[in-house]
């Protein structure tokens, strides 16, 4: 097992009323997550609205998060975007800032060949020097699904690749990716314990940012061999996962972070639709009723 494991929160990107990056809210949420005991952060990924941010905004989230994480948690900066040139530039910024790793979706929209993905990843990985590189397997949005044989070939061409965030439907690939020497994080918060049992190393998901304690408690119980306790916390965490599925990942995480941390995150950036006032009320009420906001330590 490598240096990356455990509970990794996929950050949101809060905005000000004017629609700019809300650095104060971002810092408060990250500091609260670190205090709760997260093992790391996946910065400016899908939950963070990465493809809707400007290059400067991604770079700023990178610099802030790296500074906050130093000696406390791992910082994995997602630099995937539409062009190789932009991803290369952002990878350089992440490396200069002192990130622990970078992550990248494959190039999308034009249906890239395997060789195109290799060339893209080579350029991005080389821009970050010897930083560990995580492949983001998210076919729902990229239309590219990595298989183990495909990733094995890509890994041979891009030796910086150490792991994968697996957010694709075929759960069997967890063990297959592990078999080719990759650290596997599930991108589905409801599959955390299943991923660990299949040989994965942890979880990366957006709802963790809201109440990381749920997954931290599950992880600690799992490590102690207390499976009944671990499952109890996983079941509770699944409530947040289901709420995000019902109301939308970005909008759900932002609305609940507003309540949990007393910050202003505002709405997701268009074209993601905002929640109505009634939907927000329903969402917060459901989360409070389930007891998944004011969560304390467990094991």
GUTOR-48755 format. One line per field, with one value per residue: z, y, x of N, C-alpha, C in turn; residue in three letters. Coordinates in Angstrom, 3 decimals. Atoms other than C-alpha are relative to their C-alpha. Layout:
BEGIN
n_pz <- [Z,...]
n_py <- [Y,...]
n_px <- [X,...]
ca_pz <- [Z,...]
ca_py <- [Y,...]
ca_px <- [X,...]
c_pz <- [Z,...]
c_py <- [Y,...]
c_px <- [X,...]
resn <- [ALA,...]
//
This chain:
BEGIN
n_pz <- [0.000,0.098,-1.004,0.101,-0.468,-0.977,0.276,0.771,0.326,1.278,-0.401,0.787,0.269,-0.394,0.723,-0.638,0.692,1.330,0.834,-0.042,-0.923,-1.393,-0.653,-1.438,-0.218,0.401,-1.072,-1.210,0.199,0.002,-1.360,-0.778,0.442,-0.548,-1.435,-0.163,0.171,1.346,0.426,1.135,0.787,1.468,0.186,1.320,0.844,0.450,-1.039,-0.032,1.225,0.634,1.406,0.065,-0.601,0.840,-0.324,-1.163,-1.181,-0.349,-0.565,-1.343,-0.897,-0.144,-0.897,-1.353,-0.608,-0.300,-1.192,-1.162,-0.214,-0.336,-1.237,-0.643,0.894,1.359,0.984,1.355,0.794,1.293,1.029,1.266,0.695,1.404,0.832,-0.593,-0.389,-1.266,-1.043,-0.232,-0.778,-1.366,-0.652,-0.417,-1.168,-1.135,-0.394,-0.621,-1.284,-0.939,-0.113,-0.207,1.206,0.920,0.556,1.297,0.857,1.357,0.881,0.327,1.056,1.341,0.042,0.276,0.089,-1.119,0.194,-0.307,-1.461,-0.451,0.286,-0.891,-1.362,-0.032,-0.071,-1.297,-1.047,0.094,-0.456,-1.469,-0.438,-0.507,-0.882,0.273,0.936,-0.112,1.114,-0.452,0.851,-0.161,1.353,0.092,0.493,1.014,1.054,0.068,-1.154,-0.051,-0.440,-0.572,1.042,0.563,-0.977,-0.128,1.117,-0.227,-1.132,0.492,0.774,-0.900,-1.255,-1.181,-0.424,-1.185,-0.461,0.772,-0.647,0.805,-0.099,1.078,-0.539,-0.183,-1.263,0.113,0.394,-1.196,-0.214,1.212,-0.049,-1.060,0.495,0.861,-0.830,-0.238,-1.178,0.505,-0.801,0.597,0.096,-0.496,-1.457,-0.542,0.222,-0.720,-0.631,1.067,0.672,-0.888,-0.020,1.310,0.165,0.231,-1.107,-0.632,0.660,0.372,0.430,-0.415,-1.280,-1.108,-0.396,-0.899,-1.293,0.142,-1.179,0.281,0.657,-0.891,-1.012,0.658,0.296,-1.250,-0.439,0.918,-0.340,-1.254,0.221,-0.519,1.218,-0.305,-0.222,1.288,0.833,-0.560,0.491,1.457,0.257,-0.283,1.076,1.225,0.035,0.722,1.394,0.630,0.133,1.119,1.227,0.198,0.201,0.796,-0.828,-0.320,-0.732,-1.313,-0.842,-0.311,-0.913,-1.319,-0.566,-0.529,-1.308,-0.886,-0.333,-0.139,1.064,1.161,1.169,1.141,0.893,0.989,1.191,1.161,0.193,-1.080,-0.495,-1.447,-0.689,-0.392,-1.456,-0.586,0.062,-1.037,-1.278,-0.085,-0.120,-1.335,-0.949,0.086,-0.572,-1.454,-0.546,0.017,-0.912,0.724,0.048,-1.253,-0.308,-0.844,0.160,-0.307,-0.569]
n_py <- [-1.194,-1.215,-1.054,-0.574,0.944,-0.487,-0.866,-1.163,-0.841,-0.726,-1.348,-0.847,-1.326,-1.010,-1.267,-1.190,-0.442,-0.507,1.132,0.244,1.028,-0.435,0.605,0.135,1.171,1.160,0.243,0.451,1.380,0.873,0.060,0.831,1.385,0.431,0.193,1.229,1.130,0.577,0.387,-0.805,-0.728,0.064,-1.413,-0.441,1.085,-0.176,-0.686,-1.363,-0.694,-0.318,-0.415,-1.273,-1.011,-0.518,0.549,-0.744,0.476,1.314,-0.220,-0.573,1.080,0.836,-0.646,-0.098,1.323,0.543,-0.678,0.463,1.434,0.324,0.724,0.361,0.856,0.048,-0.851,0.548,-1.078,0.423,-0.976,0.398,-1.025,0.337,-0.017,0.458,-1.163,-0.540,0.973,-0.088,-1.215,0.175,0.995,-0.699,-0.821,0.913,0.497,-1.112,-0.299,1.046,1.023,1.371,0.777,-0.592,0.933,-0.500,0.774,0.081,-1.008,0.443,-0.610,0.469,1.439,0.230,1.359,0.321,-0.695,-1.417,-0.095,0.171,-1.222,-1.031,0.285,-0.190,-1.433,-0.516,0.588,-0.555,-1.390,0.034,0.654,1.359,0.108,1.101,-0.379,0.825,0.007,-0.148,0.843,-0.519,0.077,-0.684,-1.352,-0.084,0.990,0.896,0.892,0.733,1.391,0.321,0.120,-1.324,-0.777,0.610,-0.520,-1.430,-0.090,0.297,-1.160,-1.165,0.642,-0.768,0.460,0.865,0.410,-0.351,-0.224,0.844,-0.434,0.691,0.992,1.357,0.053,1.035,-0.596,-0.348,1.023,0.102,-1.116,0.330,1.070,-0.549,-0.835,-1.334,-0.289,-0.260,-0.686,-0.042,-1.328,0.118,0.029,1.115,1.246,-0.101,1.270,1.002,-0.253,0.468,1.466,0.485,-0.307,-1.422,-0.696,-1.043,-0.610,-1.414,-0.374,-1.329,-0.103,0.074,-1.368,-0.448,0.682,1.018,0.871,1.242,0.924,0.182,0.968,1.305,0.458,0.391,1.256,1.029,0.294,0.737,1.273,-0.072,-0.165,-0.450,-1.437,-0.606,0.013,-0.979,-1.318,0.001,-0.171,-1.395,-0.786,0.217,-0.979,-1.161,0.401,0.032,-1.377,-0.599,0.580,-0.549,-1.446,-0.451,0.025,-1.306,-0.803,0.615,-0.240,-1.423,-0.377,0.588,-0.652,-1.276,0.252,0.686,-0.806,-1.402,-0.755,-0.303,0.680,-0.392,1.053,0.472,-0.843,0.481,0.381,0.775,-0.753,-0.178,0.529,-0.988,-0.206,1.139,1.157,-0.173,0.243,1.450,0.634,-0.254,0.681,1.443,0.245,-0.210,1.085,1.224,-0.189,0.139,-1.261,-0.171,1.341,0.019,1.127,1.320,0.993]
n_px <- [0.840,-0.788,0.164,1.342,1.012,0.960,1.140,-0.454,1.155,-0.001,0.393,0.901,-0.547,0.995,-0.036,0.547,1.221,-0.365,-0.378,-1.441,-0.452,0.078,-1.160,0.221,0.853,-0.808,-0.973,0.694,0.454,-1.169,-0.549,0.916,-0.225,-1.292,0.205,0.787,-0.902,-0.089,-1.350,-0.428,0.992,-0.004,0.323,0.484,0.484,1.379,0.757,-0.511,0.396,-1.274,0.072,0.716,-0.872,-1.074,-1.313,-0.496,0.729,-0.546,-1.331,0.123,0.423,-1.189,-0.967,0.559,0.154,-1.326,-0.474,0.745,-0.209,-1.388,-0.226,1.262,0.793,-0.524,0.672,0.026,0.578,0.515,-0.372,0.616,0.771,0.250,-1.200,-1.253,-0.795,0.500,-0.302,-1.443,-0.259,0.515,-0.851,-1.223,0.335,0.188,-1.319,-0.726,0.630,-0.379,1.043,-0.465,0.301,0.972,0.971,0.440,0.899,-0.535,0.588,1.355,0.819,-0.324,-0.167,-1.417,-0.543,-0.878,-1.268,0.225,0.027,-1.379,-0.753,0.539,-0.462,-1.454,-0.279,0.455,-0.839,-1.354,0.048,-0.023,-1.239,0.138,1.164,0.930,1.061,1.205,0.945,1.384,0.835,1.358,0.572,1.296,-0.224,-1.056,0.259,-1.163,-0.069,-1.252,-0.033,-1.309,-1.026,-0.265,-0.758,-1.325,-0.806,-0.223,-0.915,-1.355,-0.449,-0.016,-0.374,0.428,1.329,-0.050,1.313,1.181,1.292,0.873,1.393,0.722,0.940,-0.513,-0.731,-1.026,-1.274,-0.765,-1.039,-0.824,-0.948,-0.954,-0.870,-1.050,-0.866,0.527,0.810,1.342,1.013,1.327,0.583,1.375,-0.062,0.775,-0.735,-1.262,-0.373,-0.114,-1.272,-1.062,0.043,-0.452,-1.415,-0.213,-0.673,0.791,1.149,-0.028,1.353,0.400,0.692,-0.957,-0.309,1.066,-0.137,-1.041,-0.026,0.722,-0.927,-1.151,0.420,0.096,-1.362,-0.642,0.606,-0.485,-1.398,0.000,0.668,1.359,0.773,1.359,-0.099,-0.340,1.196,0.941,-0.391,0.182,1.431,0.333,-0.605,0.769,1.091,-0.520,-0.187,1.325,0.477,-0.728,0.552,1.344,0.024,-1.149,-1.204,-0.575,0.978,0.192,-1.169,-0.082,1.078,-0.239,-1.185,0.488,0.597,-0.947,-1.170,0.347,-0.669,0.820,-0.570,0.819,0.476,-0.976,-0.133,0.759,1.397,0.604,1.147,0.063,1.164,0.995,0.046,0.711,-0.892,-1.015,0.660,0.218,-1.314,-0.553,0.881,-0.276,-1.328,0.087,0.841,-0.797,-1.121,-1.277,-0.732,-0.743,-0.528,-1.197,-0.917,0.549,-0.912]
ca_pz <- [0.000,-0.909,0.972,-0.122,1.711,3.870,3.831,1.150,0.839,-2.633,-2.091,-3.179,-4.659,-2.735,-4.479,-3.315,-4.159,-7.122,-8.382,-7.507,-5.647,-1.917,-0.374,3.221,2.999,1.217,3.971,6.810,5.319,4.679,8.166,9.673,7.599,8.696,12.337,11.887,10.748,6.994,5.361,2.353,-0.186,-3.857,-4.971,-7.891,-9.149,-10.246,-6.922,-7.105,-10.511,-12.048,-15.697,-14.879,-13.151,-14.779,-14.881,-12.344,-9.968,-10.124,-9.487,-6.474,-4.958,-5.529,-3.754,-0.796,-0.225,-0.408,2.194,4.535,4.123,4.831,7.448,8.173,5.147,1.565,-1.216,-4.552,-7.149,-10.083,-13.245,-15.877,-18.460,-22.147,-23.450,-22.819,-22.673,-19.851,-17.871,-18.270,-16.950,-13.935,-13.198,-13.079,-10.626,-8.394,-8.399,-7.611,-4.775,-3.214,-3.876,-2.835,-6.093,-9.175,-10.725,-14.188,-16.140,-19.654,-22.478,-23.361,-25.886,-28.968,-28.033,-27.708,-28.733,-26.180,-27.709,-27.419,-23.730,-23.254,-24.922,-22.889,-19.614,-20.469,-20.986,-17.811,-15.653,-16.936,-16.183,-12.529,-12.449,-10.257,-8.438,-8.044,-10.629,-10.147,-13.084,-12.672,-14.064,-14.513,-17.752,-16.901,-17.733,-19.931,-22.063,-21.443,-19.214,-18.210,-18.004,-16.200,-19.407,-20.786,-17.566,-17.376,-20.815,-19.921,-16.618,-18.449,-20.658,-17.784,-14.780,-12.481,-12.334,-8.884,-8.508,-9.725,-8.458,-9.634,-10.253,-12.924,-12.527,-12.793,-9.173,-10.173,-11.577,-8.024,-7.601,-11.213,-10.826,-7.569,-9.357,-11.745,-8.845,-8.468,-5.288,-5.773,-4.242,-4.791,-5.998,-4.466,-0.789,-0.295,-1.408,1.042,3.077,-0.041,-1.669,1.360,1.436,-2.272,-1.741,-2.331,-0.161,0.508,-0.647,-2.464,-2.648,-2.252,0.673,2.819,2.834,4.625,7.386,7.090,10.579,9.206,6.984,9.469,12.134,9.675,8.717,12.300,13.138,10.057,11.019,14.471,12.911,14.317,11.237,12.915,14.052,10.659,8.892,11.267,10.214,6.539,6.666,8.192,5.580,2.851,3.820,2.571,-0.593,-1.313,-0.667,-3.119,-5.706,-5.199,-5.148,-7.130,-5.837,-6.055,-4.874,-2.014,-0.715,-0.927,0.805,3.628,4.058,4.491,7.456,8.873,8.814,8.870,5.575,2.300,-0.650,-2.960,-5.924,-8.337,-11.470,-14.521,-16.370,-13.107,-11.918,-8.418,-5.847,-5.184,-1.720,-1.052,-2.201,0.096,2.989,2.259,1.910,5.150,7.010,5.771,6.744,10.196,10.761,9.872,12.203,9.591,10.106,13.778,13.928,16.664,16.975,17.147,17.628]
ca_py <- [0.000,3.454,6.725,7.566,5.938,6.445,9.189,11.834,14.690,15.977,19.727,22.066,25.482,28.134,31.378,34.905,36.692,38.178,34.697,34.798,32.113,32.480,31.827,32.396,29.782,27.353,27.718,27.297,24.105,22.622,23.516,21.895,18.748,18.593,18.991,16.148,13.907,13.454,11.787,14.070,16.206,15.788,19.408,20.881,17.638,17.040,18.118,21.234,22.156,21.981,22.251,25.328,27.142,29.397,28.262,30.960,29.705,26.129,27.372,29.345,26.364,24.404,26.905,27.409,23.729,22.747,25.372,24.168,20.489,20.665,18.045,17.431,15.753,14.791,17.242,15.697,18.395,17.605,19.306,17.681,20.038,20.213,20.924,19.364,22.798,24.023,20.794,21.064,24.627,23.715,20.664,22.916,25.254,22.328,20.986,24.388,24.850,21.579,19.289,15.659,14.392,15.394,13.783,14.009,12.843,11.658,14.151,14.121,15.260,14.110,10.435,10.099,6.980,5.157,6.682,10.171,9.535,8.322,11.411,13.673,11.972,11.967,15.719,16.401,14.009,15.317,18.886,17.887,16.169,13.089,13.798,10.763,10.780,9.528,8.593,9.636,6.925,8.722,7.481,9.067,12.445,11.667,8.820,7.021,3.950,2.512,-1.236,-2.939,-3.983,-0.460,1.167,-1.294,-0.174,3.498,2.996,1.487,4.588,7.037,5.694,8.500,6.832,5.288,5.009,5.531,7.105,4.539,6.071,3.623,1.047,-2.116,-2.661,-5.765,-3.440,-2.502,-5.797,-5.767,-2.334,-3.462,-6.494,-4.255,-2.354,0.630,2.166,2.243,4.804,4.353,7.495,6.275,7.098,4.305,1.699,2.644,-0.572,-2.663,-1.042,-1.734,-5.361,-5.702,-4.450,-0.738,1.912,4.405,6.724,10.061,11.729,15.063,14.368,13.623,17.377,17.885,15.297,13.533,12.090,9.505,7.936,8.501,6.615,3.812,3.615,3.490,0.752,-1.208,-0.938,-2.302,-5.210,-4.032,-4.614,-4.080,-0.616,0.147,-0.836,1.328,4.403,3.398,3.127,6.596,7.995,6.503,8.946,11.799,9.892,9.371,13.031,14.080,11.700,13.170,16.873,17.000,16.604,20.177,21.865,19.377,19.739,23.525,23.874,21.524,23.109,26.443,24.967,22.771,25.358,28.661,29.816,31.137,28.809,30.109,28.163,25.948,27.678,27.410,25.296,23.345,24.381,25.825,24.376,26.185,27.581,24.735,22.109,23.553,23.470,19.827,18.869,20.484,19.091,15.556,15.806,17.170,14.557,11.799,13.290,13.501,17.105,17.419,14.266,13.571,11.115,7.422,4.675]
ca_px <- [0.000,1.284,1.204,-2.356,-5.241,-8.288,-10.890,-10.289,-12.776,-13.587,-13.698,-16.462,-15.720,-17.681,-18.569,-19.293,-22.565,-20.695,-19.816,-16.130,-14.163,-14.939,-11.533,-12.660,-15.405,-13.059,-10.454,-12.970,-14.405,-10.964,-9.733,-12.837,-12.260,-8.623,-9.652,-12.146,-9.291,-9.545,-6.560,-6.547,-8.369,-9.218,-9.201,-11.184,-12.628,-16.201,-17.701,-15.522,-16.992,-13.531,-14.529,-16.626,-13.756,-11.221,-7.624,-6.764,-9.465,-8.180,-4.652,-5.811,-7.659,-4.458,-2.228,-4.572,-5.263,-1.610,-0.762,-3.491,-2.617,1.116,1.949,-1.747,-3.343,-2.535,-3.338,-4.330,-4.959,-7.205,-5.917,-8.119,-9.565,-10.468,-6.977,-3.602,-1.970,-4.228,-3.794,-0.026,-0.037,-2.162,0.001,3.060,1.336,0.310,3.862,5.376,2.878,4.040,1.061,1.381,-0.125,-2.069,-5.118,-6.588,-9.606,-8.801,-9.317,-12.986,-15.609,-13.701,-13.571,-9.782,-7.899,-5.776,-2.664,-4.162,-4.828,-1.253,0.185,-2.087,-1.179,2.530,2.512,0.547,2.570,5.900,4.804,4.442,7.835,7.893,4.624,2.353,-0.428,-3.996,-6.191,-9.821,-12.088,-15.422,-17.056,-20.396,-18.896,-15.889,-17.286,-13.976,-13.985,-10.639,-10.229,-7.363,-5.525,-5.866,-4.631,-1.771,-0.566,-1.008,0.814,3.798,3.953,3.368,5.318,4.134,0.706,0.223,-3.506,-7.035,-10.218,-12.724,-16.149,-17.312,-20.110,-17.975,-16.970,-14.965,-12.334,-11.369,-9.528,-8.327,-6.750,-5.153,-3.721,-1.773,-0.237,-2.544,-3.929,-7.687,-10.018,-13.714,-15.444,-18.698,-19.051,-21.581,-19.016,-16.257,-16.284,-16.848,-13.822,-11.615,-12.748,-11.917,-8.376,-8.905,-7.267,-10.036,-12.786,-12.936,-16.349,-18.097,-20.454,-17.381,-16.763,-20.079,-19.645,-16.284,-16.750,-19.180,-16.528,-13.707,-15.647,-16.371,-12.689,-11.472,-13.933,-12.892,-9.230,-10.062,-11.946,-15.270,-17.366,-20.738,-19.659,-18.134,-21.348,-23.387,-21.405,-21.443,-25.231,-25.439,-23.066,-25.234,-27.983,-25.804,-24.964,-28.660,-29.453,-26.737,-28.176,-31.642,-30.784,-27.525,-23.977,-22.702,-25.900,-26.346,-22.808,-22.924,-26.289,-25.306,-21.858,-23.636,-25.499,-22.732,-19.947,-21.837,-20.353,-21.699,-21.080,-23.822,-25.143,-23.205,-22.016,-24.259,-25.215,-25.706,-29.144,-29.603,-31.948,-35.184,-35.810,-38.233,-35.721,-33.054,-35.490,-36.374,-32.706,-31.567,-34.578,-33.855,-30.172,-30.968,-33.675,-31.204,-28.578,-25.843,-24.773,-23.854,-21.730,-19.205,-16.355,-17.054,-14.525]
c_pz <- [0.000,1.088,0.004,0.396,0.883,-0.550,-0.644,-0.459,-1.348,0.268,-0.902,-0.291,0.350,-0.821,0.871,-0.702,-1.413,-0.938,-0.050,1.027,1.416,0.805,1.492,0.329,-0.304,1.123,1.247,-0.126,0.043,1.400,0.895,-0.351,0.550,1.496,0.275,-0.202,-1.368,-0.345,-1.162,-0.684,-1.488,-0.451,-1.450,-0.945,-0.432,1.006,0.076,-1.253,-0.870,-1.435,-0.188,0.621,-1.031,0.431,1.255,1.287,0.444,0.649,1.425,1.005,0.292,1.036,1.436,0.676,0.364,1.273,1.264,0.370,0.534,1.379,0.693,-0.821,-1.388,-0.926,-1.387,-0.868,-1.362,-1.040,-1.362,-0.595,-1.475,-0.850,0.757,0.519,1.344,1.155,0.360,0.867,1.449,0.773,0.500,1.246,1.242,0.513,0.713,1.391,1.065,0.221,0.204,-1.229,-0.911,-0.476,-1.287,-0.657,-1.361,-0.829,-0.479,-1.121,-1.377,-0.083,-0.293,-0.114,1.231,-0.127,0.307,1.515,0.566,-0.213,0.911,1.413,0.137,0.197,1.365,1.129,-0.009,0.482,1.518,0.533,0.460,0.963,-0.351,-0.781,0.172,-1.230,0.583,-0.981,0.215,-1.356,-0.155,-0.613,-1.146,-1.215,-0.247,1.253,-0.075,0.462,0.561,-1.079,-0.607,0.961,0.203,-1.109,0.207,1.124,-0.418,-0.767,0.862,1.409,1.255,0.525,1.149,0.409,-0.875,0.945,-0.894,0.237,-1.121,0.593,0.302,1.252,-0.037,-0.368,1.190,0.214,-1.218,-0.055,1.067,-0.501,-0.919,0.744,0.268,1.343,-0.495,1.059,-0.697,-0.027,0.472,1.511,0.634,-0.130,0.747,0.584,-1.035,-0.718,0.846,0.002,-1.295,-0.272,-0.316,1.230,0.663,-0.866,-0.288,-0.460,0.597,1.349,1.221,0.513,1.010,1.389,-0.106,1.156,-0.244,-0.588,0.860,1.074,-0.581,-0.238,1.258,0.521,-0.863,0.353,1.290,-0.148,0.520,-1.161,0.252,0.204,-1.310,-0.893,0.499,-0.538,-1.521,-0.350,0.218,-1.104,-1.295,-0.126,-0.778,-1.479,-0.734,-0.176,-1.169,-1.331,-0.318,-0.407,-0.861,0.884,0.421,0.850,1.411,0.936,0.400,1.026,1.411,0.656,0.561,1.438,0.981,0.492,0.143,-1.006,-1.119,-1.232,-1.294,-0.877,-0.874,-1.209,-1.145,-0.995,1.077,0.607,1.524,0.583,0.274,1.517,0.691,-0.008,1.064,1.371,0.220,0.256,1.401,1.059,0.021,0.639,1.511,0.666,0.101,0.920,-0.655,-0.144,1.266,0.506,0.848,-0.292,0.423,0.702,0.558]
c_py <- [1.241,1.001,0.607,-1.042,0.716,0.879,1.293,0.791,0.683,1.392,0.606,1.304,1.027,1.281,1.132,0.381,0.518,-1.113,-0.284,-1.078,0.577,-0.686,-0.232,-1.229,-1.288,-0.383,-0.553,-1.456,-0.964,-0.146,-0.873,-1.474,-0.551,-0.282,-1.280,-1.246,-0.633,-0.307,0.842,0.688,-0.241,1.354,0.308,-1.154,0.280,0.743,1.474,0.797,0.380,0.517,1.302,1.134,0.544,-0.661,0.669,-0.474,-1.366,0.162,0.540,-1.051,-0.924,0.591,0.071,-1.361,-0.624,0.631,-0.488,-1.447,-0.360,-0.656,-0.476,-0.972,0.054,0.909,-0.608,1.001,-0.520,1.089,-0.345,1.118,-0.381,-0.068,-0.486,1.189,0.565,-0.950,0.012,1.216,-0.159,-1.027,0.640,0.840,-0.883,-0.505,1.084,0.320,-1.030,-1.056,-1.378,-0.864,0.836,-1.102,0.590,-0.948,-0.135,1.144,-0.493,0.833,-0.572,-1.500,-0.409,-1.471,-0.244,0.731,1.491,0.225,-0.118,1.282,1.144,-0.192,0.166,1.474,0.574,-0.511,0.585,1.449,0.089,-0.719,-1.422,-0.154,-1.235,0.501,-0.972,0.176,0.087,-0.741,0.369,0.027,0.698,1.385,0.068,-0.884,-0.895,-0.866,-0.825,-1.436,-0.264,-0.177,1.349,0.835,-0.558,0.506,1.483,0.203,-0.280,1.205,1.249,-0.519,0.770,-0.451,-1.006,-0.512,0.499,0.303,-0.670,0.371,-0.597,-1.125,-1.377,-0.074,-1.050,0.567,0.483,-0.994,-0.124,1.131,-0.252,-1.018,0.514,1.040,1.405,0.099,0.445,0.680,-0.165,1.446,0.013,-0.171,-1.143,-1.332,-0.026,-1.351,-1.103,0.133,-0.511,-1.523,-0.603,0.331,1.444,0.673,1.053,0.528,1.465,0.359,1.350,0.094,-0.128,1.395,0.521,-0.591,-1.120,-0.988,-1.338,-1.052,-0.260,-1.025,-1.410,-0.589,-0.475,-1.317,-1.163,-0.413,-0.796,-1.372,-0.045,0.291,0.484,1.508,0.729,0.091,0.996,1.401,0.093,0.220,1.454,0.913,-0.113,0.946,1.231,-0.305,0.023,1.401,0.696,-0.524,0.615,1.471,0.536,0.182,1.390,0.839,-0.542,0.331,1.466,0.410,-0.537,0.558,1.370,-0.169,-0.543,0.941,1.498,0.889,0.294,-0.608,0.395,-1.208,-0.530,0.925,-0.611,-0.678,-0.894,0.841,0.117,-0.708,1.141,0.157,-1.189,-1.256,0.081,-0.321,-1.490,-0.727,0.150,-0.723,-1.505,-0.338,0.138,-1.117,-1.296,0.102,-0.115,1.309,0.220,-1.327,0.114,-1.193,-1.303,-0.865,0.675]
c_px <- [0.874,-0.325,-1.394,-1.037,-1.012,-1.102,0.485,-1.232,0.187,-0.558,-1.068,0.734,-1.065,0.168,-0.549,-1.295,0.272,0.456,1.480,0.328,0.037,1.099,-0.239,-0.832,0.768,0.963,-0.685,-0.448,1.175,0.589,-0.870,0.162,1.307,-0.125,-0.779,0.842,0.036,1.454,0.501,-1.159,0.242,-0.537,-0.394,-0.282,-1.428,-0.854,0.405,-0.270,1.199,-0.106,-0.763,0.814,0.977,1.311,0.568,-0.690,0.511,1.373,-0.072,-0.476,1.180,0.951,-0.505,-0.042,1.336,0.554,-0.684,0.335,1.387,0.129,-1.256,-0.841,0.629,-0.811,0.157,-0.747,-0.445,0.254,-0.601,-0.828,-0.109,1.265,1.226,0.806,-0.443,0.304,1.482,0.325,-0.446,0.815,1.296,-0.247,-0.144,1.340,0.805,-0.554,0.364,-1.062,0.615,-0.222,-0.890,-0.937,-0.534,-0.997,0.676,-0.567,-1.362,-0.605,0.308,0.241,1.427,0.362,0.870,1.328,-0.126,-0.022,1.413,0.799,-0.440,0.551,1.517,0.340,-0.357,0.893,1.407,0.044,0.072,1.233,-0.238,-1.174,-0.833,-1.210,-1.171,-0.874,-1.408,-0.893,-1.465,-0.708,-1.337,0.162,1.008,-0.242,1.214,-0.006,1.281,-0.244,1.391,1.074,0.389,0.844,1.401,0.927,0.323,1.012,1.444,0.574,0.143,0.304,-0.390,-1.362,0.126,-1.372,-1.122,-1.151,-1.030,-1.461,-0.842,-0.851,0.591,0.880,1.109,1.364,0.821,1.133,0.917,1.033,1.066,1.015,1.096,0.848,-0.480,-0.717,-1.367,-0.865,-1.333,-0.468,-1.435,0.030,-0.750,0.729,1.342,0.438,0.167,1.335,1.164,0.070,0.512,1.462,0.301,0.589,-0.870,-1.116,0.284,-1.407,-0.360,-0.687,0.916,0.331,-1.012,0.172,1.037,0.038,-0.685,0.935,1.246,-0.335,-0.104,1.387,0.713,-0.552,0.477,1.425,0.122,-0.664,-1.415,-0.950,-1.430,-0.020,0.293,-1.231,-1.039,0.306,-0.132,-1.464,-0.429,0.552,-0.809,-1.192,0.438,0.187,-1.338,-0.580,0.681,-0.524,-1.363,0.027,1.145,1.221,0.459,-0.957,-0.218,1.156,0.104,-1.055,0.260,1.254,-0.367,-0.479,1.035,1.103,-0.295,0.704,-0.990,0.661,-0.694,-0.368,1.140,0.005,-0.820,0.928,-0.599,-1.118,0.026,-1.216,-0.976,0.038,-0.668,0.872,1.095,-0.568,-0.204,1.314,0.562,-0.822,0.280,1.339,-0.027,-0.788,0.790,1.226,1.359,0.764,0.817,0.536,1.257,0.881,-0.645,1.019,1.246]
resn <- [UNK,UNK,UNK,UNK,UNK,UNK,UNK,UNK,UNK,UNK,UNK,UNK,UNK,UNK,UNK,UNK,UNK,UNK,UNK,UNK,UNK,UNK,UNK,UNK,UNK,UNK,UNK,UNK,UNK,UNK,UNK,UNK,UNK,UNK,UNK,UNK,UNK,UNK,UNK,UNK,UNK,UNK,UNK,UNK,UNK,UNK,UNK,UNK,UNK,UNK,UNK,UNK,UNK,UNK,UNK,UNK,UNK,UNK,UNK,UNK,UNK,UNK,UNK,UNK,UNK,UNK,UNK,UNK,UNK,UNK,UNK,UNK,UNK,UNK,UNK,UNK,UNK,UNK,UNK,UNK,UNK,UNK,UNK,UNK,UNK,UNK,UNK,UNK,UNK,UNK,UNK,UNK,UNK,UNK,UNK,UNK,UNK,UNK,UNK,UNK,UNK,UNK,UNK,UNK,UNK,UNK,UNK,UNK,UNK,UNK,UNK,UNK,UNK,UNK,UNK,UNK,UNK,UNK,UNK,UNK,UNK,UNK,UNK,UNK,UNK,UNK,UNK,UNK,UNK,UNK,UNK,UNK,UNK,UNK,UNK,UNK,UNK,UNK,UNK,UNK,UNK,UNK,UNK,UNK,UNK,UNK,UNK,UNK,UNK,UNK,UNK,UNK,UNK,UNK,UNK,UNK,UNK,UNK,UNK,UNK,UNK,UNK,UNK,UNK,UNK,UNK,UNK,UNK,UNK,UNK,UNK,UNK,UNK,UNK,UNK,UNK,UNK,UNK,UNK,UNK,UNK,UNK,UNK,UNK,UNK,UNK,UNK,UNK,UNK,UNK,UNK,UNK,UNK,UNK,UNK,UNK,UNK,UNK,UNK,UNK,UNK,UNK,UNK,UNK,UNK,UNK,UNK,UNK,UNK,UNK,UNK,UNK,UNK,UNK,UNK,UNK,UNK,UNK,UNK,UNK,UNK,UNK,UNK,UNK,UNK,UNK,UNK,UNK,UNK,UNK,UNK,UNK,UNK,UNK,UNK,UNK,UNK,UNK,UNK,UNK,UNK,UNK,UNK,UNK,UNK,UNK,UNK,UNK,UNK,UNK,UNK,UNK,UNK,UNK,UNK,UNK,UNK,UNK,UNK,UNK,UNK,UNK,UNK,UNK,UNK,UNK,UNK,UNK,UNK,UNK,UNK,UNK,UNK,UNK,UNK,UNK,UNK,UNK,UNK,UNK,UNK,UNK,UNK,UNK,UNK,UNK,UNK,UNK,UNK,UNK,UNK,UNK,UNK,UNK,UNK,UNK,UNK,UNK,UNK]
//
